[in-house]
Amino acid sequence: MKLAARVGQVTPSITLAIAAKAKAMKAEGIDVCSFSAGEPDFDTPEHIKAAAKKALDEGKTKYGPAAGEPKLREAIARKLQKDNNLGFAPENVIVTNGGKHSLYNLMMALLNGGDEVIIPSPYWLSYPEMVILAGGTPIIVPTDASTGYKITPEQLRSSITPRTKLFVLNSPCNPTGVVYTPAEIKALGEVVVEKDILVVSDEIYEKIIYDDAQHLSIGAVSPEVFDRTIISSGFAKGYSMTGWRIGYLAAPVELVKAVSTIQGHSTSNVCTFAQFGAIAALEGSQDCVEQMRLAFAERRQVMLQRLNAIPGLSCAKPDGAFYLFVNISKSGLNSLEFCDKLLENQKVAAIPAIAFGADDHVRLSYATDMTSIEKGMDRLDKFVRSLV
């Protein structure tokens, strides 16, 4: 069978492959400590499940509007105004099949062949692939520990060309866990306006931040930045709803209409009754979010202390999300070799950061219980010491 050329231009998701391998090993009875998960280990809060069950019992099982249930679009718009100081109306919002789908639809609606999209590295592994699938050109801008794994205004400005269409900003960031400060966000916003480009702000981890970190949406910097801002987010991380597949995009009406047209000819609407669970997530008590955040904060502290005590490994304290971005450059292995040997020898699953554009790092998720963290750190310590 001759497949489309575009399939050969992208690579399968390493994160999904490793997570699947770890689950398969566990199913075979192998004691695997998995730090590969990109999802909270908590169950979806009961009031959210109850709202979806109620909608199901009430017969909300038919086709719905491609752009999403009106009540959910209204709730998202209220949330964006209240939490993020963003003046989006319901017609500026489209509900998508997960946050990933919102970004894919955006690229399909926005990019023409050869249009450039600026992506700071390390990056979530699907950003470049989506750009390529849409016919665009990803422009990778490397960052490292010297800049706190953040793109600087100078780097952004020097990366912009006449073909630049979009800048991708992810804060809190997967895989690094960094959160841009308000001052850093404002400085990037000034470049966006100066160069008159669009920015998509992926804010899926906004509810998972620690200590004194502050989440500022770039669209709230000024009316001029707002006019050039697209927000991508969803319910997966903050409300532990990864399998529900509900995300959203907030953007200028013209772009929302274009995305809705694409969605109408592909997936159509998001699962109808599930959207009522999303409404309950936004409008109900947020105590469940805080409980999960506090648990993540405790795990982060324990895992970070254990990891930085292992000779040859180092990791900066993340400000958000639920990942440690670990420097393995002193191990003598690249990230694929490191993770393959770690899984084979110690039954610990980690994600090689070559997938994120940083082959001298690995990503460890602390979205797991404390017992698994302690056991996994013991095994990681043993593995690294065996390399000496």
N, C-alpha and C positions, 0 to 999 in steps of 0.2 A: 504494500500500500504506500502510495506517495503522499506524504503529509504536507501541509502548508509550510512554506519556508519560515513563517513567523515562529513556528514551534521550535525550530532549531536555533532561534535567536535568544531564547530564554532558557533558564535552567530550573529544574525542579527545586522545590523548597527544601533546603537542608534541615531546617528546624522541624518541619513536619515529618521528615523521613526519620530523624533521630528519635523524636518523640514516639513515633509508631514502632520503631525497633525496640525501644525500652519497654513499651506496653506489651509487645509480643513476647519479650523475654520474661516479663512478670507473669504473663498468662501461662508460660511453660513452667512456672514455679521457681524461677530464678530470682534471687533476692537482689533487686536492682534499686539503687538510690538514684532517682531521676531529678536532676536539676535542669531539665530541658524545657519544662512546661512554660508556655507563654500565656497561661491562664490562671486565675485564682483557684485555689483548691477548695474554697468554700462553696456550699450550696447556694443557689439563688435564694434570697430572702423570701420568707413565707408569704408576706403580703403581696409580693409581686406575682408569685405563682398563683395565689388565690384570685387575683384579678384576671389572670389569663384563663383560669378554670371557669370563672364566672362568665366571661365572654364566650367561652366554648359552650357552656350550658345554655347560654342565651341565643345560640345559633349564629354567632358571628363567625361563620365559616365560609362565606362566599367571597368572590372577587371583591377587591377594594380599589380605590384610586391608585394609580401607578405611583404617584408622589407620596402616598401615605395617608393614613386616616387623618381627617382634619383636626380632630381633638389632639392627636399626638403632635402634629405640626405646630399647633397652637402652644402646647405644653413645652416643646423644645424652644420655641421663640421666647416664651416667658423665662425659661431657664437661662438662655443666652443673655437676656437683658439683666436678670437678677444676679446671676453668678459672674458674668463676664463683662457686663457693661457694653454689650453689643446690641445695636438697635435693629435687629433683624425682625421682619414681620413673618407671619406664617407662610406667606407666598414666597419667601426667601429660603424656605426649608424644604428639603426632600428627604424622605425616609428610605434607607437603602438596606440591602441584605448584608448587613455588617459594615463596620468601618472600612474594611478593605474594599468592599464593593463601591463605597462612596468615592474612594480615590481612583479606582479603575474607571468608573463612569466619568469622573472629572477629566481624566487624561483622554478618554475617547471623545469627549465633547469639546475639548479645548485645543488639542494639538493637531497640527498639520505636519507633514513629512519634513524632518529636519529641524523643527522647532526645538529649542534647547530648554532643559529643565535643570536648574541648579540643585544639587543634592549634597549636603555636607556628609562626610564620612567620619566615623562609623554611622551607618544608616540602617533602617529597617530593610530587610533584604528584598521586599517586594517593590520598593519605590522604583529602582532602575528598570526592573522587568516590566512594570506597568507602562512606563514611558516608552520602552522599546516596542511593546505590543501596540501602542497607539501611533507608532511611526515617528516618535520623537527621539531626541538624543540626550541621554543623561550626561550631565557635566558634574563629575564627582570632585568635590573640594575636600581634600584631606585635612583633618584636624588631629590633634594629639594631646597628650597631657599638658603640654606647654600652654595651650589655650583652653584647658579644661574640657577638651573634646567638644568645643563649641566653635562655630564659624564666627569670624570677626567681621565687623563692617568693612574693613579693608579687603578681606578675602572675598566677600560678597561683591563688592564694587568692582574688583578687578576681574571677576569671573563673568560679568555681564557683557554680552555682545549684542549686536543688532538682532540676533536670532533668539535671544532669551525670551521665553514666554512665561516662565513660572519659577518660583523659588519655593522649595519644600522645607518647612520648619517643623521640627518635632520636639516639643518640650511639654512635660517630661519626656525624655528620650529613651527609646528602645534601640540599641542595647545598653547604652552607657549609664542610664539613670540620671543624667545631668538635667538640671532645670535652669534655664536662662533667667538671669535676674531681670527685674523691671528695667533697669538702666540698659542692659544689653538688648532687651527687646525693643526699647525705644530707639536705640542706635541703629538697629537693623531696619526698623520701620522708616527711619529717615532715608536710608539708601533705597528702599522700595519706592518711596515717593520721588526721590531725586531722579532715579532711573526709569520711573514709570513702568514697573513690572508688577505682575500679580504674585501674591504669596498665598500658599495653602498651609494652614496651621493645623497639624495633626495633634489633637488634644485628647486622645483617647485615655491617657493616663493622668489627666488633670486632677483627679480626686485623690491620687496616691502620691502625696508629697510629705516631707518630713522636716522636723526641726524648724528652722527659720525660713525655709524656702517659700517663695511666693510665686504663684502662677499668674502671669499677666498675659492675656490674649493679645496678640499683636494688633488686632483690629481695634482695640480700645485705646491705642496710643493717640490717635487723632482722627478727625473726620477724613483727612486725606488718605491715611493708611487704611481706614475702614473701607473706603471705596475700592481698594485694591486687594481686600482680604477675603479668602474663602476658608471656612472652618470645616474640618472633618473630625467627626467624633462618633461616639456610640455608647452602648450600655455594657459591653463585654467586661471591661476591667473593673470599673468602679462598682458595679452591681453584681458581679460574678454571673454574667449572662452570656458567656461565650457561645454556647450552643444555640441560643435564641436567634442569632444572626440579625441583629437590629442595630443599624448605624444611621448616620445622617450627614448631610452636607448642608451648609448654610452659605449662600452666595447671592450675587446679584440675580434679579428675577430672570433676566435673559439667559443666564447660564443654567439656572434651575430648570427652566423650561426645556433647554437642550438636553440636560441630563435625564429629565422625565421622559422625553421622547425616546432616548436610547433605552432607558429602563423598560418603557412600555413595549418595546420590541424584543426584549431579552428575558428578563426575569419577571417583569410586571411587578405587582405589589408584593411587599413583605407579608409574611404569614399574618392573616388578619387578626386572629384572636391574640396572637403574641404581642401585637402592638398595644393592646390594652394593659398588658403587663408592664410595658415600657412607660405608659402614662402613670401607672401606680408607682413606678420607680422614681419618677420625677416629682410627683405630687405627694407622695407619702413621706413618712419619717426617714430622715437621713442617718439615723443612729446606726443602721446596719453598715453603712459606708465607713463611718468612723471606727466601728468595732474591727472591721477588716483592716483598715489602715493602721490601727494600733498594733494588731497582730503582726502585720508586715514589718512595722518599725522594730518590734522586739526581735523578730527573726533576722532582720538586716543586721542588727547590732551583734548578735551572737555569731552569725556567719562571717561577718567582716572581721571580727576579732580572731576567730579561728583561722581564717584564710591568711591574714597578714602575719600570722605566727609561723606559717609554713615557709621555710627557706626557699628563695628563688621565685616566689610568687608575690605579687603586689596588686593592690586595688585601692582606688580612691573611694571615699564614702559617697554613695549615690544620694542625690537629693530627692529622687522620686522613682516611680515605677517599682518593680520588684525583682531587679536584676543586679548582679555584681559583674563588672566588666574587668576581667582579670588579665593582667600582663604576664605572659608565660615566656617572654623572650629569652630568659636565662635558662630555660629547660633544654634548649638545643633541638626542640621539635617545632614544627609548624602546627597550626591549630587543628588541622585534620588528623595528623599523626598523634597529637596529644590526646584528642578526644577518642580516637579509635583505640588506642592503647589503654586509656583510662577505663573505657567500657569493657574491654576484653579482660584486663588484668584485675580490676577492682570492682567491676559491675557498677560504675558510676556514670550516668549519662549527663553530658554537657554539650553545649553548642559551639562548634568551631567558628570563630569570628571571621574567618575568610568569607563567610556568608554575608557579613556586615561591612566588608571592605577593610578588615584589620586582622591579618593573618598571624600576628604575634599576640593575639588575645583569645580568650574563650569567654562565653557568657554562661553564668550560673544563675538559675532562677531560685529564689527563696519562697516561691509560692508552693510550699510543702510544709509538713508538720515539723515540729522542733526535733522529734526523735530521729527523723530521717536526715535532718540537717546535721545533727551531731554524728550520726553514723557515717554519713557521706563525707564529712570533713575528716573523720578518722581515716577513711579509705583514701581520700585525696592526699592527705599528709603522707601516708605510707607509700603511695604511688610516686609522688614527687621525690621523696627521699631515695627511692629505688633508682632514680635516674642519675644520681650523683656518682 
